[in-house]
Amino acid sequence: MKRFTYIVFSVLMAAIVISACQPQTEQRYETRWAGETIEEIVAGIENQIGGFDQTMMETGYRYNELYWAGMDGNWGYAEYQLEEMLGNLEKGFVRRPEREASAGQFVNTAAPQLMATIASGNKQAFMESFNRFAASCNTCHGMEDVAFIQVIVPEKRTSLIRY
């Protein structure tokens, strides 16, 4: 019985090794628009998702919502928007890892300070912290050679959401 088990095991191992050594053919996929090879599909998806510009579009939306949530004293919504903003940035860093270094002071200093201010529920402190937060955005933009993109404190609501 031991010999039989040894033979079966040896045959299986040989089949695995032979299979692994066979030249791999390019696999084709049927898709509706992205391409046929994995390289074409990935390139198509990358093109659709975009780079950091998409990250900044969502960040801008959340920035505006965050500000108005603080102005309304809706601290839960403000916290939610800041957390979502940071999560969105993390996704953007996956697509453009070189951006993470410039955003370090924003993510590691300005955002946690603003989060602590939100937790305090102090509207005056929120305004002061939010101004520093906005300045931190502009510092990052300067480090990325897009200083012409200046973030300001929102002057009017653009969202249809009311809290």
N, C-alpha and C positions, 0 to 999 in steps of 0.2 A: 504494500500500500504506500509506503514511504517513497519507493522508487517511482510509482505511478504519479504521485503528487509532485515529485521533483521533475519528472518529464513534462507534465502539464505546465508547471510554473516556468520551466525553461522555454517551452514553445511560446507561451504568452509573452515572456520578456523579449524573445527574439522577434516576435511580431511587432512589438512596440518599438524596438530599436530600428527595425527595417522601415516601419512606417514613418518614424521621425526623420530618417535619413533621406526619404524620397523628396525630390524637388517639389517645392510648393508652387502650385499654379495660382495665378491671380484670380481671386474670387470676384465674381460679378454679382451685383445686387440690382434688383428691380426697384426703382424709386420713381416718383412722379416728376421730380424736378432737380434733384440734387446731383445726379451723376450716376455712373455705373460702378466705378471702382471706389474703394474706401477713401483713397486720396481725393478723388473728385467730390465725394460726398462731404468729407470734412472741409474741403476748400469752399464748397457751396454754403455750408452751415456757417463757417467763419465769416464769409462775406455777408450773410444775412444778419448775423448777430452784431457785427461791427466791432470796433475797438473800444476805446475808453469814452468815446463820444456818447454812446448809449448809456454808459454808466453815469455820465455827468447829466444827461437829460433826466434820468430818474432821481438823481441826487438833488437836482434843482427843484423838482416837484416836492420832494420830501423836505427840503430846506424851507420852502415856502409854507408848507403845512405845519412844520415844526414851529416856525415863528408865530403863526396865527393861533396855534394851540396854546402857546405860552401867553400870548396876549389875552386869550380867553380864560386863562387859568385852568385849562383842561390838561392837567399834568400827565394823566394816563396816555392821552393821545400824543402829547409831546414826546414822552418817553418812547412810545411805539414808533414814532417817525424817526427819532434818532437811531434807534436800534435797527430799523429797516434801512436807513441810510448807510450805516456801517456795514450791514450785511451786503448791501448792493456794492459798496466799494470793494469788499472782499472778493465778490464775484468778478469785478472788473480787474482786480489784481491777478486773477487767474489768467485772464486774456492778455493783460499787459503788465507783467510782473515788474517791469522797469519803473512803473508809476508809483509803486509802493514806497520807495525811499523818500520821494518828495512829500508824500501824504503822511509820513510818519508822525510829524509834529501835530498834524490834524487829528489823526486816529488815536495816537497815544497820549496826547496832552489836552487839546482843545475839547474833543468830544467827551472824555471822562469828566472834565471840569463842568461842562454844560450839563451832563447827566446828573452830577451831584447837585447842581443848582436846581434842576427840574425836581429832583427828589425833595428839595427844601420847600418847594411850593411858594417861593418868594418872587413875586412878579418883578420887583425892582432889581433884584439880584439876577433874575433871568435876563432882563434887558442888557445889563452890563456884561454878563457872560456871553450872551448872543452876539454882542458887538465884537468881542474878542474872537468868538467862533467865526464870524464873517471875515475878520482880518486874517485868520488862519487859512481860510479858503484862498484868499488873495495871495498869501505867502506861497502856498502850494502852486498856484497858477504861475507866479513869478519864477519859481524853481523849474517849472516845465516849459518855460519860454512862451507862455501865453498870458503874460501880464496884462494884455489888452482886454482880457476877460475879468472884469471886476464885479465881485459879488457885493451887493448892497443889502441893507435891511429892507425887506419888502414894504412897499408903500400901499399896495392894495391887494385884496384877496383875488386869486384867480381860480380857486377851486370851487366846485359846486357843492362840496361837502360843508355842512355847518355843524358845529359841535354844540 
